[in-house]
Amino acid sequence: MMTKHEIQALIDGATGTDQYYPIGIIPRYVATDGVIAVVHAAECHWLLDAILSHQTNPKLDPRFQVWKLSAFGSGMVLIGSNDTVPVITQKITYTDFPLAELKLYLIDNVILLPNEY
């Protein structure tokens, strides 16, 4: 696993994508170069699975979602929201994710970093 500074540098440097990568067992969802780089660097493939596991929830807008992985007590909380009011929360009881927070967008079946928007 890369250090938190190296992972933050990957996030900060992601400004677009050259390729989309299919994720999960539902082939219509894809991720950008930046998301795949961060997921590999932080060894957190489970994060994409967690986001996809909520996609059948009718509370979520399939066109635009903001997902935040935030430090919370001894674990992490994954929050799906419109960036102001959480719609879904999922407590992650253990992770060694190195950053205090990570924000991802899911827009029209594409998971991307905010800098890639």
Buried (B, 14 or more C-beta within 10 A) or exposed (E): EBEEEEBBEBBEEBEEBEEBBEBBEEEEBBBBBBBBBBBEBBEBEBBBEBBBEBBEEEEBEEEEBBBBBBEEEEEBBBBBBEEEEBBBEBEBEEBEBBBEEBBBBBBEBBBBBBEBE
